[in-house]
Amino acid sequence: MAKRIVFLAEAKQAAAAKAAFETTAGLFRSQFECRCHDPAKASEIGPGAAEAIVVFDPAFAAAMAAAPVHVWKDGDFAAQATQLLAVLLGGGAPYVAPPPVPVAAPKPGSLGTAKVSRETAGRRGKGVTVISDLKLSEEKLKDLATALKSKCGSGGTAKDGRIEIQGDHRDAVQAELERLGYKVKRSGG
């Protein structure tokens, strides 16, 4: 004997939902008797009259005590029909997508290792602080150089993957690089 499903909605909406359910049930060769009822005649549906009742207005769900009531939303009837069929064929409760897992913010870690040293060779005895071994694009290297020069209050340049700051500012550069998340390796005394 076929199980009865009642679609409680206005004629056009109920007919579309019924068609979607019958199509889905047909794919599984399941036998269901689908009927459409006007919401105004909901009181005519008695206990045991249906295996499931589909409504589109949650207010009807509270008033129905005859069978399990499933509230559908107007829209993708095929997906809702598949869920209802799964429940009716013993698949349990309708599938509810789990809440999205929040993406953890990256742990503040090292941006890499920067080598900080002091050079005087070829500069007539005037020393410069050199920051090297940075794995940055030229644009980001220049931005970092600007920030370090500002922090040290001195001039300098960024070229060939290195930053040179006029004067001996190794302590200030090291502190600023560590604050920004770099590991700092000092070399050259």
C-alpha positions in Angstrom: 0.0 0.0 0.0 1.3 3.4 -0.9 2.1 5.9 1.8 0.1 9.2 1.6 1.7 12.6 1.5 -0.4 15.7 1.9 0.7 19.1 0.5 -1.2 21.8 2.3 -0.8 25.0 0.2 -2.5 27.1 -2.4 -3.2 25.1 -5.6 -0.3 26.3 -7.8 2.3 26.0 -5.0 1.0 22.6 -3.9 1.0 21.3 -7.4 4.6 22.3 -8.0 5.7 20.7 -4.7 3.7 17.6 -5.4 5.3 17.3 -8.9 8.8 17.7 -7.5 8.2 15.0 -4.8 6.7 12.6 -7.3 9.6 13.0 -9.7 12.1 12.4 -6.9 10.2 9.4 -5.5 10.0 8.0 -9.0 13.8 7.9 -9.2 13.8 5.6 -6.3 10.7 3.6 -7.4 9.0 4.5 -4.2 5.2 4.3 -4.1 3.6 7.4 -2.5 0.1 8.8 -3.0 0.4 12.6 -3.1 -2.6 14.8 -2.4 -3.0 18.6 -2.4 -5.3 20.3 0.1 -6.4 23.9 0.5 -5.0 25.4 3.8 -8.6 26.5 4.6 -9.6 22.8 4.8 -6.7 21.7 7.1 -9.1 20.6 9.8 -10.4 17.8 7.5 -7.0 16.0 7.7 -7.5 13.6 10.5 -5.0 11.5 12.6 -3.4 8.8 10.5 -4.6 10.3 7.2 -1.0 10.8 6.0 2.5 9.7 6.5 3.7 13.3 6.2 2.1 16.7 5.8 4.0 19.4 3.9 3.1 23.0 4.7 4.6 26.3 3.6 3.4 28.4 6.5 5.0 27.6 9.8 1.7 28.7 11.5 0.0 25.5 10.0 2.8 23.3 11.4 1.8 24.2 15.0 -1.9 23.5 14.3 -1.4 20.1 12.7 -1.3 17.1 15.0 -2.3 14.5 12.5 1.1 13.4 11.2 4.7 14.6 11.1 4.7 18.1 9.6 7.5 19.3 7.3 7.8 23.0 6.6 9.1 23.8 3.1 10.2 27.1 1.8 9.0 28.4 -1.6 11.8 27.8 -4.0 14.0 24.7 -4.6 11.3 22.0 -4.3 13.6 19.3 -5.7 16.1 19.6 -2.8 13.3 19.7 -0.2 11.6 16.7 -1.9 14.9 14.7 -1.6 15.2 15.5 2.1 11.6 14.5 2.8 12.0 11.2 0.8 15.1 10.4 2.8 13.2 10.9 6.0 10.3 8.8 4.8 12.5 6.0 3.6 14.2 5.7 7.0 17.1 8.1 6.5 16.4 9.9 9.8 16.1 13.6 10.2 16.5 16.0 7.3 20.1 17.0 6.5 21.1 20.2 8.1 24.4 21.6 7.0 26.9 22.1 9.9 27.8 25.6 10.8 30.9 26.8 9.0 34.1 26.2 10.9 35.7 29.5 11.8 39.0 30.0 10.1 41.7 30.5 12.7 43.8 33.6 12.4 47.3 32.7 11.5 49.5 32.5 14.5 51.8 35.4 14.8 55.1 33.9 13.8 58.2 34.7 12.1 58.1 36.4 8.7 61.5 35.1 8.1 65.0 35.7 9.3 66.7 39.1 8.7 70.4 39.5 8.9 71.4 42.8 10.5 75.0 44.0 10.3 77.2 47.1 10.1 79.5 47.9 7.2 82.1 50.6 6.6 84.1 49.2 3.7 84.0 51.5 0.7 82.3 54.3 2.5 85.4 56.3 3.6 84.9 55.2 7.2 81.3 56.1 7.5 79.2 53.1 8.7 75.8 51.9 7.6 73.4 49.4 9.1 72.6 46.7 6.5 69.5 44.5 6.6 69.8 41.5 4.3 68.4 38.0 3.6 64.8 39.4 3.4 62.5 37.5 1.1 60.4 40.4 0.0 59.4 41.9 -3.3 61.1 45.2 -4.3 58.0 47.2 -3.5 57.7 45.6 0.0 61.4 46.0 0.6 61.2 49.7 -0.2 58.2 50.1 2.2 60.1 48.3 5.0 63.1 50.6 4.3 60.9 53.7 4.5 59.6 52.5 7.9 63.0 51.6 9.3 64.6 54.9 8.1 61.7 56.8 9.7 62.2 54.8 13.0 66.0 55.6 13.0 65.6 59.2 11.8 68.2 58.6 9.2 68.6 58.3 5.4 69.2 55.2 3.5 68.3 53.1 0.5 66.8 49.8 -0.6 68.4 48.0 -3.5 69.5 44.5 -4.6 67.4 42.8 -1.8 69.2 44.8 0.9 68.3 47.8 3.0 71.1 50.2 4.0 70.5 52.8 6.7 73.1 55.5 7.3 74.8 55.2 10.7 74.9 52.5 13.3 71.3 51.7 14.2 71.5 48.0 14.7 69.7 48.0 18.1 66.8 50.1 16.9 66.5 48.2 13.6 66.6 44.8 15.5 63.9 46.0 17.9 61.7 47.2 15.0 62.1 44.1 12.9 61.3 41.8 15.9 58.2 43.9 16.6 57.1 43.4 13.0 57.5 39.6 13.4 60.9 38.9 11.9 63.6 36.8 13.5 66.8 38.8 13.6 70.3 37.5 13.3 73.1 39.9 14.0 76.4 39.6 12.4 79.6 41.5 12.0 80.2 42.6 15.6 
